[in-house]
């Protein structure tokens, strides 16, 4: 029997793409309207600058250099989005990716600056630190039925202030920032493997970018092609049914948070071990990278491959906001535009549900017409 072909608009990938593009266009439109209200004279140029990002430069070499910088910050965002996505597939909302990102940053920088460890050791410790923090939320969820959102939010702040105190031991004496890796421990810097030559010798471009993409592929294979992935998703759909079928639902919940935490912790190491940023030991707010990962996961249609492109787009918009004319708009206007787009990313699933509803109703009307036409033909045959 020939398998019936799925209509194009019924495809989950096509629906995710259309919904994501709609969210992006709506976000840009609302952002443009806000710019018009603030200062109509420069609204068009400002929104164009945000979308262009590094294309605002005329020289190709400069464009490549700043494209590399955008990719450097895309790698950790991709890892955080994978962390959120992986937990969501198993029925958990990992809002603790921000805290797991923080402990990953603290662990990697402390190992690099205080212990003098090489980059691969720092990377592994960062993954372990994020996984350990994720395990705490997983254990509380599995054995005490503590909502993971509550435990993750509390752990975010505990992580921030703990890391601030830890990294105060390796900060510069004249500033609140940690010591630079380039002058303290060059062995802790991620190797570039010649990638910097592709981006006008941007020394911050390292193997972090291919490692993040590889992680996305591995997560896709794990979720879609393995028995473990099937069990994890089954536990997310209904943990009681999973238990009835012989699956270890408690262990699966814990393992999910361990993997999710490890991904976020790895994301932090992929940024700070490039030397692109230094940790500020006096910061009083949790870094937004983990929270932006939520938006990237949903904008990517909760697909590991889709998150590669959504993470790049969100970072592209965020970086582009830095080029807006500050004489016309405040420095926070770029954050406002980015926030609007990120906020609308949460409606991707809503648009997909709405699209499926419209398609269902259209299919019902077509089926009804077909039944009526068939009944009419049958009646005509009987009269003859």
BALOBA-1460 file (C-alpha; in Angstrom, 3 decimals):
// residues 384
<rec num="1" residu="x" x="0.000" y="0.000" z="0.000"/>
<rec num="2" residu="x" x="1.388" y="3.363" z="-1.030"/>
<rec num="3" residu="x" x="2.112" y="5.691" z="1.863"/>
<rec num="4" residu="x" x="0.081" y="8.902" z="1.737"/>
<rec num="5" residu="x" x="2.231" y="11.974" z="1.256"/>
<rec num="6" residu="x" x="2.085" y="14.572" z="4.051"/>
<rec num="7" residu="x" x="0.960" y="18.020" z="2.826"/>
<rec num="8" residu="x" x="3.722" y="20.620" z="2.885"/>
<rec num="9" residu="x" x="1.944" y="22.869" z="5.399"/>
<rec num="10" residu="x" x="1.458" y="19.860" z="7.706"/>
<rec num="11" residu="x" x="5.211" y="19.352" z="7.947"/>
<rec num="12" residu="x" x="6.484" y="20.204" z="11.423"/>
<rec num="13" residu="x" x="9.674" y="21.703" z="9.972"/>
<rec num="14" residu="x" x="7.749" y="23.967" z="7.571"/>
<rec num="15" residu="x" x="5.352" y="25.053" z="10.312"/>
<rec num="16" residu="x" x="8.235" y="25.863" z="12.659"/>
<rec num="17" residu="x" x="9.972" y="27.880" z="9.945"/>
<rec num="18" residu="x" x="6.848" y="29.870" z="9.039"/>
<rec num="19" residu="x" x="5.964" y="30.524" z="12.688"/>
<rec num="20" residu="x" x="9.511" y="31.648" z="13.478"/>
<rec num="21" residu="x" x="9.627" y="34.001" z="10.477"/>
<rec num="22" residu="x" x="6.262" y="35.469" z="11.502"/>
<rec num="23" residu="x" x="7.550" y="36.104" z="15.059"/>
<rec num="24" residu="x" x="10.674" y="37.782" z="13.693"/>
<rec num="25" residu="x" x="8.720" y="40.050" z="11.344"/>
<rec num="26" residu="x" x="6.260" y="41.002" z="14.094"/>
<rec num="27" residu="x" x="9.103" y="41.768" z="16.480"/>
<rec num="28" residu="x" x="10.852" y="43.992" z="13.957"/>
<rec num="29" residu="x" x="7.588" y="45.759" z="13.114"/>
<rec num="30" residu="x" x="6.768" y="46.500" z="16.753"/>
<rec num="31" residu="x" x="10.357" y="47.602" z="17.326"/>
<rec num="32" residu="x" x="10.108" y="49.959" z="14.376"/>
<rec num="33" residu="x" x="6.883" y="51.452" z="15.767"/>
<rec num="34" residu="x" x="8.599" y="52.027" z="19.120"/>
<rec num="35" residu="x" x="11.470" y="53.787" z="17.351"/>
<rec num="36" residu="x" x="8.959" y="55.944" z="15.479"/>
<rec num="37" residu="x" x="7.388" y="57.050" z="18.754"/>
<rec num="38" residu="x" x="10.751" y="57.904" z="20.321"/>
<rec num="39" residu="x" x="12.305" y="59.673" z="17.326"/>
<rec num="40" residu="x" x="10.684" y="59.345" z="13.863"/>
<rec num="41" residu="x" x="13.670" y="60.890" z="12.078"/>
<rec num="42" residu="x" x="16.028" y="57.960" z="12.572"/>
<rec num="43" residu="x" x="13.608" y="55.033" z="12.981"/>
<rec num="44" residu="x" x="14.138" y="53.546" z="9.524"/>
<rec num="45" residu="x" x="17.908" y="53.799" z="9.697"/>
<rec num="46" residu="x" x="17.988" y="52.379" z="13.225"/>
<rec num="47" residu="x" x="15.958" y="49.256" z="12.426"/>
<rec num="48" residu="x" x="18.037" y="48.740" z="9.275"/>
<rec num="49" residu="x" x="21.244" y="49.017" z="11.303"/>
<rec num="50" residu="x" x="20.014" y="46.422" z="13.797"/>
<rec num="51" residu="x" x="19.224" y="43.944" z="11.021"/>
<rec num="52" residu="x" x="22.482" y="44.615" z="9.166"/>
<rec num="53" residu="x" x="24.797" y="44.196" z="12.185"/>
<rec num="54" residu="x" x="28.340" y="43.712" z="10.807"/>
<rec num="55" residu="x" x="27.202" y="44.593" z="7.273"/>
<rec num="56" residu="x" x="27.197" y="48.245" z="8.370"/>
<rec num="57" residu="x" x="30.951" y="48.166" z="7.709"/>
<rec num="58" residu="x" x="32.006" y="48.739" z="4.106"/>
<rec num="59" residu="x" x="35.204" y="46.657" z="4.051"/>
<rec num="60" residu="x" x="34.754" y="42.870" z="3.615"/>
<rec num="61" residu="x" x="37.647" y="42.166" z="6.009"/>
<rec num="62" residu="x" x="35.950" y="44.150" z="8.767"/>
<rec num="63" residu="x" x="32.643" y="42.431" z="8.064"/>
<rec num="64" residu="x" x="34.287" y="39.032" z="8.417"/>
<rec num="65" residu="x" x="35.981" y="40.064" z="11.652"/>
<rec num="66" residu="x" x="32.745" y="41.108" z="13.311"/>
<rec num="67" residu="x" x="30.886" y="38.133" z="11.864"/>
<rec num="68" residu="x" x="33.425" y="36.066" z="13.779"/>
<rec num="69" residu="x" x="32.657" y="37.983" z="16.967"/>
<rec num="70" residu="x" x="28.948" y="37.312" z="16.483"/>
<rec num="71" residu="x" x="29.667" y="33.602" z="16.051"/>
<rec num="72" residu="x" x="31.806" y="33.599" z="19.203"/>
<rec num="73" residu="x" x="28.760" y="34.629" z="21.250"/>
<rec num="74" residu="x" x="26.428" y="32.395" z="19.243"/>
<rec num="75" residu="x" x="28.203" y="29.255" z="20.475"/>
<rec num="76" residu="x" x="27.295" y="29.680" z="24.185"/>
<rec num="77" residu="x" x="23.769" y="30.798" z="23.268"/>
<rec num="78" residu="x" x="23.337" y="27.651" z="21.187"/>
<rec num="79" residu="x" x="24.470" y="25.495" z="24.109"/>
<rec num="80" residu="x" x="22.008" y="27.196" z="26.464"/>
<rec num="81" residu="x" x="19.190" y="26.752" z="23.954"/>
<rec num="82" residu="x" x="20.063" y="23.045" z="23.663"/>
<rec num="83" residu="x" x="19.946" y="22.816" z="27.446"/>
<rec num="84" residu="x" x="16.435" y="24.290" z="27.569"/>
<rec num="85" residu="x" x="15.277" y="22.230" z="24.583"/>
<rec num="86" residu="x" x="16.575" y="18.927" z="25.961"/>
<rec num="87" residu="x" x="14.795" y="19.375" z="29.287"/>
<rec num="88" residu="x" x="11.585" y="20.556" z="27.587"/>
<rec num="89" residu="x" x="11.476" y="17.392" z="25.461"/>
<rec num="90" residu="x" x="11.299" y="15.412" z="28.700"/>
<rec num="91" residu="x" x="8.557" y="17.587" z="30.173"/>
<rec num="92" residu="x" x="10.806" y="19.846" z="32.271"/>
<rec num="93" residu="x" x="11.259" y="23.608" z="32.016"/>
<rec num="94" residu="x" x="14.934" y="24.273" z="32.667"/>
<rec num="95" residu="x" x="14.882" y="27.946" z="33.609"/>
<rec num="96" residu="x" x="18.017" y="27.060" z="35.563"/>
<rec num="97" residu="x" x="20.153" y="27.108" z="32.404"/>
<rec num="98" residu="x" x="21.229" y="30.587" z="33.532"/>
<rec num="99" residu="x" x="22.572" y="29.282" z="36.848"/>
<rec num="100" residu="x" x="24.179" y="26.263" z="35.204"/>
<rec num="101" residu="x" x="25.847" y="28.665" z="32.770"/>
<rec num="102" residu="x" x="27.133" y="30.695" z="35.731"/>
<rec num="103" residu="x" x="28.700" y="27.724" z="37.529"/>
<rec num="104" residu="x" x="30.224" y="26.599" z="34.236"/>
<rec num="105" residu="x" x="31.847" y="30.010" z="33.868"/>
<rec num="106" residu="x" x="33.050" y="29.978" z="37.478"/>
<rec num="107" residu="x" x="34.461" y="26.457" z="37.285"/>
<rec num="108" residu="x" x="36.274" y="26.981" z="33.973"/>
<rec num="109" residu="x" x="37.793" y="30.337" z="34.958"/>
<rec num="110" residu="x" x="38.872" y="29.208" z="38.429"/>
<rec num="111" residu="x" x="40.530" y="26.082" z="37.018"/>
<rec num="112" residu="x" x="42.260" y="28.179" z="34.371"/>
<rec num="113" residu="x" x="43.394" y="31.103" z="36.545"/>
<rec num="114" residu="x" x="43.928" y="29.551" z="39.968"/>
<rec num="115" residu="x" x="44.898" y="25.978" z="39.105"/>
<rec num="116" residu="x" x="46.588" y="26.585" z="35.740"/>
<rec num="117" residu="x" x="44.724" y="23.763" z="34.007"/>
<rec num="118" residu="x" x="44.694" y="23.386" z="30.193"/>
<rec num="119" residu="x" x="41.591" y="24.195" z="28.153"/>
<rec num="120" residu="x" x="40.283" y="20.628" z="27.862"/>
<rec num="121" residu="x" x="40.481" y="20.153" z="31.638"/>
<rec num="122" residu="x" x="38.684" y="23.456" z="32.244"/>
<rec num="123" residu="x" x="36.016" y="22.484" z="29.703"/>
<rec num="124" residu="x" x="35.359" y="19.132" z="31.369"/>
<rec num="125" residu="x" x="35.163" y="20.701" z="34.821"/>
<rec num="126" residu="x" x="32.680" y="23.299" z="33.520"/>
<rec num="127" residu="x" x="30.483" y="20.536" z="32.097"/>
<rec num="128" residu="x" x="30.666" y="18.635" z="35.387"/>
<rec num="129" residu="x" x="29.774" y="21.741" z="37.423"/>
<rec num="130" residu="x" x="26.713" y="22.489" z="35.267"/>
<rec num="131" residu="x" x="25.670" y="18.834" z="35.371"/>
<rec num="132" residu="x" x="25.980" y="18.760" z="39.164"/>
<rec num="133" residu="x" x="23.780" y="21.825" z="39.559"/>
<rec num="134" residu="x" x="21.252" y="20.328" z="37.166"/>
<rec num="135" residu="x" x="21.299" y="17.102" z="39.181"/>
<rec num="136" residu="x" x="20.218" y="19.014" z="42.301"/>
<rec num="137" residu="x" x="17.036" y="20.209" z="40.576"/>
<rec num="138" residu="x" x="16.512" y="16.749" z="39.092"/>
<rec num="139" residu="x" x="16.795" y="15.030" z="42.468"/>
<rec num="140" residu="x" x="14.396" y="17.483" z="44.076"/>
<rec num="141" residu="x" x="11.909" y="16.933" z="41.252"/>
<rec num="142" residu="x" x="12.198" y="13.148" z="41.197"/>
<rec num="143" residu="x" x="12.158" y="12.364" z="44.918"/>
<rec num="144" residu="x" x="10.527" y="15.392" z="46.582"/>
<rec num="145" residu="x" x="8.245" y="16.531" z="43.724"/>
<rec num="146" residu="x" x="9.674" y="20.055" z="43.971"/>
<rec num="147" residu="x" x="8.785" y="22.059" z="40.880"/>
<rec num="148" residu="x" x="11.949" y="22.455" z="38.802"/>
<rec num="149" residu="x" x="11.144" y="26.091" z="38.021"/>
<rec num="150" residu="x" x="11.197" y="27.050" z="41.718"/>
<rec num="151" residu="x" x="14.370" y="25.126" z="42.534"/>
<rec num="152" residu="x" x="16.135" y="26.403" z="39.404"/>
<rec num="153" residu="x" x="15.318" y="30.061" z="40.115"/>
<rec num="154" residu="x" x="16.694" y="29.803" z="43.650"/>
<rec num="155" residu="x" x="19.802" y="27.984" z="42.435"/>
<rec num="156" residu="x" x="20.397" y="30.696" z="39.820"/>
<rec num="157" residu="x" x="20.983" y="33.302" z="42.522"/>
<rec num="158" residu="x" x="22.895" y="30.950" z="44.803"/>
<rec num="159" residu="x" x="25.175" y="30.157" z="41.860"/>
<rec num="160" residu="x" x="25.732" y="33.809" z="40.975"/>
<rec num="161" residu="x" x="26.898" y="34.945" z="44.396"/>
<rec num="162" residu="x" x="28.918" y="31.783" z="45.010"/>
<rec num="163" residu="x" x="30.782" y="32.261" z="41.718"/>
<rec num="164" residu="x" x="31.313" y="35.956" z="42.497"/>
<rec num="165" residu="x" x="33.005" y="35.025" z="45.782"/>
<rec num="166" residu="x" x="35.043" y="32.235" z="44.178"/>
<rec num="167" residu="x" x="36.331" y="34.322" z="41.283"/>
<rec num="168" residu="x" x="37.177" y="37.256" z="43.573"/>
<rec num="169" residu="x" x="40.294" y="35.210" z="44.359"/>
<rec num="170" residu="x" x="41.503" y="35.489" z="40.764"/>
<rec num="171" residu="x" x="40.387" y="39.000" z="39.830"/>
<rec num="172" residu="x" x="42.527" y="41.976" z="38.862"/>
<rec num="173" residu="x" x="43.540" y="44.223" z="41.741"/>
<rec num="174" residu="x" x="42.461" y="47.459" z="40.057"/>
<rec num="175" residu="x" x="39.165" y="46.252" z="38.563"/>
<rec num="176" residu="x" x="36.248" y="43.913" z="39.377"/>
<rec num="177" residu="x" x="37.091" y="41.672" z="36.401"/>
<rec num="178" residu="x" x="38.938" y="38.364" z="36.453"/>
<rec num="179" residu="x" x="42.486" y="38.263" z="35.152"/>
<rec num="180" residu="x" x="42.779" y="37.853" z="31.365"/>
<rec num="181" residu="x" x="43.607" y="34.370" z="30.176"/>
<rec num="182" residu="x" x="45.931" y="35.693" z="27.468"/>
<rec num="183" residu="x" x="48.431" y="36.943" z="30.062"/>
<rec num="184" residu="x" x="47.750" y="34.489" z="32.886"/>
<rec num="185" residu="x" x="47.372" y="31.030" z="31.364"/>
<rec num="186" residu="x" x="47.516" y="30.727" z="27.571"/>
<rec num="187" residu="x" x="47.116" y="26.945" z="27.855"/>
<rec num="188" residu="x" x="43.528" y="27.535" z="28.965"/>
<rec num="189" residu="x" x="42.598" y="29.324" z="25.739"/>
<rec num="190" residu="x" x="40.608" y="27.205" z="23.306"/>
<rec num="191" residu="x" x="42.655" y="26.377" z="20.178"/>
<rec num="192" residu="x" x="41.617" y="28.003" z="16.913"/>
<rec num="193" residu="x" x="42.820" y="25.257" z="14.535"/>
<rec num="194" residu="x" x="43.268" y="27.931" z="11.875"/>
<rec num="195" residu="x" x="39.672" y="29.159" z="12.037"/>
<rec num="196" residu="x" x="40.738" y="32.710" z="12.911"/>
<rec num="197" residu="x" x="42.235" y="33.082" z="9.404"/>
<rec num="198" residu="x" x="38.730" y="32.744" z="7.922"/>
<rec num="199" residu="x" x="37.555" y="35.779" z="9.888"/>
<rec num="200" residu="x" x="40.303" y="38.342" z="9.242"/>
<rec num="201" residu="x" x="42.543" y="36.946" z="11.997"/>
<rec num="202" residu="x" x="39.920" y="37.340" z="14.716"/>
<rec num="203" residu="x" x="41.792" y="35.531" z="17.496"/>
<rec num="204" residu="x" x="38.597" y="34.901" z="19.483"/>
<rec num="205" residu="x" x="37.268" y="32.532" z="16.819"/>
<rec num="206" residu="x" x="38.094" y="29.040" z="18.082"/>
<rec num="207" residu="x" x="36.866" y="25.464" z="17.987"/>
<rec num="208" residu="x" x="33.998" y="26.588" z="20.254"/>
<rec num="209" residu="x" x="31.839" y="27.186" z="17.166"/>
<rec num="210" residu="x" x="32.197" y="23.697" z="15.573"/>
<rec num="211" residu="x" x="31.955" y="22.104" z="19.040"/>
<rec num="212" residu="x" x="28.584" y="23.800" z="19.649"/>
<rec num="213" residu="x" x="27.274" y="22.695" z="16.236"/>
<rec num="214" residu="x" x="28.510" y="19.159" z="16.903"/>
<rec num="215" residu="x" x="26.673" y="19.201" z="20.248"/>
<rec num="216" residu="x" x="23.431" y="20.140" z="18.460"/>
<rec num="217" residu="x" x="23.823" y="17.210" z="16.068"/>
<rec num="218" residu="x" x="24.577" y="14.816" z="18.941"/>
<rec num="219" residu="x" x="21.484" y="15.961" z="20.854"/>
<rec num="220" residu="x" x="19.339" y="15.490" z="17.739"/>
<rec num="221" residu="x" x="20.673" y="11.947" z="17.265"/>
<rec num="222" residu="x" x="20.193" y="11.172" z="20.957"/>
<rec num="223" residu="x" x="16.578" y="12.353" z="21.023"/>
<rec num="224" residu="x" x="15.444" y="11.025" z="17.654"/>
<rec num="225" residu="x" x="17.537" y="7.916" z="16.947"/>
<rec num="226" residu="x" x="18.287" y="6.176" z="20.251"/>
<rec num="227" residu="x" x="16.421" y="4.078" z="22.772"/>
<rec num="228" residu="x" x="17.479" y="6.415" z="25.581"/>
<rec num="229" residu="x" x="16.005" y="9.383" z="23.739"/>
<rec num="230" residu="x" x="12.732" y="7.517" z="23.247"/>
<rec num="231" residu="x" x="12.555" y="6.671" z="26.951"/>
<rec num="232" residu="x" x="13.332" y="10.233" z="27.976"/>
<rec num="233" residu="x" x="10.602" y="11.661" z="25.719"/>
<rec num="234" residu="x" x="8.148" y="8.980" z="26.861"/>
<rec num="235" residu="x" x="8.821" y="9.974" z="30.464"/>
<rec num="236" residu="x" x="8.116" y="13.580" z="29.529"/>
<rec num="237" residu="x" x="4.784" y="12.737" z="27.914"/>
<rec num="238" residu="x" x="3.546" y="10.667" z="30.864"/>
<rec num="239" residu="x" x="5.848" y="9.551" z="33.649"/>
<rec num="240" residu="x" x="3.220" y="7.224" z="35.098"/>
<rec num="241" residu="x" x="2.764" y="5.411" z="31.794"/>
<rec num="242" residu="x" x="6.545" y="5.244" z="31.423"/>
<rec num="243" residu="x" x="6.809" y="3.667" z="34.869"/>
<rec num="244" residu="x" x="4.075" y="1.166" z="33.993"/>
<rec num="245" residu="x" x="6.060" y="0.163" z="30.893"/>
<rec num="246" residu="x" x="9.122" y="-0.551" z="33.006"/>
<rec num="247" residu="x" x="11.010" y="2.676" z="32.391"/>
<rec num="248" residu="x" x="12.922" y="4.253" z="35.277"/>
<rec num="249" residu="x" x="11.062" y="7.564" z="35.386"/>
<rec num="250" residu="x" x="12.931" y="9.020" z="38.384"/>
<rec num="251" residu="x" x="16.344" y="8.188" z="36.971"/>
<rec num="252" residu="x" x="15.282" y="9.603" z="33.598"/>
<rec num="253" residu="x" x="14.245" y="12.919" z="35.159"/>
<rec num="254" residu="x" x="17.563" y="13.213" z="36.979"/>
<rec num="255" residu="x" x="19.575" y="12.200" z="33.916"/>
<rec num="256" residu="x" x="17.723" y="14.798" z="31.829"/>
<rec num="257" residu="x" x="18.643" y="17.621" z="34.194"/>
<rec num="258" residu="x" x="22.228" y="16.350" z="34.411"/>
<rec num="259" residu="x" x="22.608" y="16.473" z="30.619"/>
<rec num="260" residu="x" x="20.820" y="19.833" z="30.383"/>
<rec num="261" residu="x" x="23.043" y="21.317" z="33.087"/>
<rec num="262" residu="x" x="26.169" y="19.959" z="31.427"/>
<rec num="263" residu="x" x="25.198" y="21.597" z="28.119"/>
<rec num="264" residu="x" x="24.710" y="25.016" z="29.751"/>
<rec num="265" residu="x" x="27.960" y="24.698" z="31.710"/>
<rec num="266" residu="x" x="29.796" y="23.796" z="28.514"/>
<rec num="267" residu="x" x="28.309" y="26.889" z="26.868"/>
<rec num="268" residu="x" x="29.903" y="29.161" z="29.458"/>
<rec num="269" residu="x" x="33.298" y="27.526" z="28.968"/>
<rec num="270" residu="x" x="33.001" y="27.949" z="25.193"/>
<rec num="271" residu="x" x="32.753" y="31.700" z="25.723"/>
<rec num="272" residu="x" x="35.100" y="32.478" z="28.605"/>
<rec num="273" residu="x" x="37.868" y="30.135" z="27.449"/>
<rec num="274" residu="x" x="38.165" y="32.163" z="24.239"/>
<rec num="275" residu="x" x="39.247" y="35.232" z="26.228"/>
<rec num="276" residu="x" x="36.443" y="37.211" z="24.572"/>
<rec num="277" residu="x" x="35.015" y="38.269" z="27.951"/>
<rec num="278" residu="x" x="36.128" y="38.458" z="31.576"/>
<rec num="279" residu="x" x="33.846" y="37.723" z="34.515"/>
<rec num="280" residu="x" x="32.776" y="40.755" z="36.563"/>
<rec num="281" residu="x" x="32.916" y="39.691" z="40.197"/>
<rec num="282" residu="x" x="30.588" y="42.473" z="41.369"/>
<rec num="283" residu="x" x="27.652" y="41.788" z="39.048"/>
<rec num="284" residu="x" x="24.321" y="41.539" z="40.798"/>
<rec num="285" residu="x" x="22.218" y="40.039" z="38.011"/>
<rec num="286" residu="x" x="22.315" y="36.608" z="36.426"/>
<rec num="287" residu="x" x="23.753" y="36.738" z="32.864"/>
<rec num="288" residu="x" x="21.044" y="36.792" z="30.229"/>
<rec num="289" residu="x" x="22.619" y="34.081" z="28.085"/>
<rec num="290" residu="x" x="20.705" y="31.308" z="29.834"/>
<rec num="291" residu="x" x="17.384" y="33.153" z="29.565"/>
<rec num="292" residu="x" x="17.992" y="33.990" z="25.895"/>
<rec num="293" residu="x" x="18.480" y="30.267" z="25.379"/>
<rec num="294" residu="x" x="14.776" y="29.808" z="26.149"/>
<rec num="295" residu="x" x="13.863" y="32.126" z="23.273"/>
<rec num="296" residu="x" x="16.346" y="30.475" z="20.905"/>
<rec num="297" residu="x" x="14.936" y="27.030" z="21.712"/>
<rec num="298" residu="x" x="11.353" y="28.049" z="20.941"/>
<rec num="299" residu="x" x="12.284" y="30.163" z="17.917"/>
<rec num="300" residu="x" x="14.076" y="27.108" z="16.549"/>
<rec num="301" residu="x" x="10.870" y="25.088" z="16.833"/>
<rec num="302" residu="x" x="12.298" y="22.967" z="19.666"/>
<rec num="303" residu="x" x="14.508" y="21.232" z="17.117"/>
<rec num="304" residu="x" x="18.268" y="20.909" z="17.816"/>
<rec num="305" residu="x" x="19.152" y="21.762" z="14.206"/>
<rec num="306" residu="x" x="16.706" y="24.675" z="14.163"/>
<rec num="307" residu="x" x="18.310" y="26.131" z="17.271"/>
<rec num="308" residu="x" x="21.590" y="26.570" z="15.374"/>
<rec num="309" residu="x" x="19.947" y="29.133" z="13.108"/>
<rec num="310" residu="x" x="17.729" y="30.726" z="15.753"/>
<rec num="311" residu="x" x="20.680" y="31.204" z="18.115"/>
<rec num="312" residu="x" x="22.664" y="32.925" z="15.383"/>
<rec num="313" residu="x" x="19.729" y="35.184" z="14.506"/>
<rec num="314" residu="x" x="19.108" y="36.283" z="18.098"/>
<rec num="315" residu="x" x="22.797" y="37.018" z="18.622"/>
<rec num="316" residu="x" x="22.914" y="38.787" z="15.254"/>
<rec num="317" residu="x" x="20.077" y="41.118" z="16.310"/>
<rec num="318" residu="x" x="21.572" y="41.663" z="19.757"/>
<rec num="319" residu="x" x="24.981" y="42.566" z="18.315"/>
<rec num="320" residu="x" x="23.408" y="44.764" z="15.645"/>
<rec num="321" residu="x" x="21.729" y="46.899" z="18.277"/>
<rec num="322" residu="x" x="25.129" y="48.137" z="19.411"/>
<rec num="323" residu="x" x="25.512" y="50.095" z="16.144"/>
<rec num="324" residu="x" x="22.363" y="52.195" z="16.567"/>
<rec num="325" residu="x" x="23.022" y="55.959" z="16.639"/>
<rec num="326" residu="x" x="23.234" y="56.815" z="20.363"/>
<rec num="327" residu="x" x="22.656" y="60.528" z="19.690"/>
<rec num="328" residu="x" x="19.089" y="59.704" z="18.651"/>
<rec num="329" residu="x" x="18.335" y="56.758" z="20.908"/>
<rec num="330" residu="x" x="19.505" y="55.646" z="24.329"/>
<rec num="331" residu="x" x="21.944" y="52.794" z="24.726"/>
<rec num="332" residu="x" x="19.107" y="50.568" z="25.975"/>
<rec num="333" residu="x" x="17.129" y="50.775" z="22.710"/>
<rec num="334" residu="x" x="19.016" y="47.822" z="21.242"/>
<rec num="335" residu="x" x="18.080" y="45.719" z="24.273"/>
<rec num="336" residu="x" x="14.456" y="46.796" z="23.840"/>
<rec num="337" residu="x" x="14.345" y="45.677" z="20.197"/>
<rec num="338" residu="x" x="16.027" y="42.389" z="21.060"/>
<rec num="339" residu="x" x="13.631" y="41.851" z="23.965"/>
<rec num="340" residu="x" x="10.592" y="42.377" z="21.746"/>
<rec num="341" residu="x" x="11.778" y="39.749" z="19.280"/>
<rec num="342" residu="x" x="12.770" y="37.378" z="22.067"/>
<rec num="343" residu="x" x="9.378" y="37.866" z="23.745"/>
<rec num="344" residu="x" x="7.518" y="37.034" z="20.531"/>
<rec num="345" residu="x" x="9.617" y="33.901" z="20.127"/>
<rec num="346" residu="x" x="7.464" y="32.378" z="22.848"/>
<rec num="347" residu="x" x="4.495" y="32.446" z="20.459"/>
<rec num="348" residu="x" x="6.030" y="30.000" z="17.974"/>
<rec num="349" residu="x" x="4.058" y="27.072" z="19.409"/>
<rec num="350" residu="x" x="0.904" y="29.208" z="19.532"/>
<rec num="351" residu="x" x="1.195" y="30.023" z="15.824"/>
<rec num="352" residu="x" x="1.811" y="26.356" z="14.995"/>
<rec num="353" residu="x" x="-1.290" y="25.342" z="16.956"/>
<rec num="354" residu="x" x="-3.339" y="28.044" z="15.233"/>
<rec num="355" residu="x" x="-2.040" y="26.938" z="11.817"/>
<rec num="356" residu="x" x="-2.952" y="23.292" z="12.521"/>
<rec num="357" residu="x" x="-6.415" y="24.366" z="13.642"/>
<rec num="358" residu="x" x="-7.000" y="26.243" z="10.398"/>
<rec num="359" residu="x" x="-5.748" y="23.295" z="8.354"/>
<rec num="360" residu="x" x="-8.023" y="20.897" z="10.290"/>
<rec num="361" residu="x" x="-11.069" y="23.057" z="9.648"/>
<rec num="362" residu="x" x="-10.229" y="23.336" z="5.955"/>
<rec num="363" residu="x" x="-9.772" y="19.584" z="5.715"/>
<rec num="364" residu="x" x="-13.159" y="19.050" z="7.388"/>
<rec num="365" residu="x" x="-14.869" y="21.382" z="4.889"/>
<rec num="366" residu="x" x="-13.245" y="19.614" z="1.948"/>
<rec num="367" residu="x" x="-14.233" y="16.219" z="3.355"/>
<rec num="368" residu="x" x="-17.809" y="17.420" z="3.824"/>
<rec num="369" residu="x" x="-17.947" y="18.673" z="0.226"/>
<rec num="370" residu="x" x="-16.598" y="15.334" z="-0.990"/>
<rec num="371" residu="x" x="-19.243" y="13.441" z="1.007"/>
<rec num="372" residu="x" x="-22.012" y="15.682" z="-0.304"/>
<rec num="373" residu="x" x="-20.796" y="15.274" z="-3.884"/>
<rec num="374" residu="x" x="-20.638" y="11.493" z="-3.455"/>
<rec num="375" residu="x" x="-24.131" y="11.432" z="-1.969"/>
<rec num="376" residu="x" x="-25.406" y="13.507" z="-4.894"/>
<rec num="377" residu="x" x="-23.921" y="11.099" z="-7.440"/>
<rec num="378" residu="x" x="-25.432" y="8.154" z="-5.568"/>
<rec num="379" residu="x" x="-28.902" y="9.760" z="-5.564"/>
<rec num="380" residu="x" x="-28.635" y="10.487" z="-9.315"/>
<rec num="381" residu="x" x="-27.810" y="6.836" z="-10.010"/>
<rec num="382" residu="x" x="-30.815" y="5.597" z="-8.038"/>
<rec num="383" residu="x" x="-33.214" y="7.905" z="-9.947"/>
<rec num="384" residu="x" x="-32.019" y="6.489" z="-13.239"/>
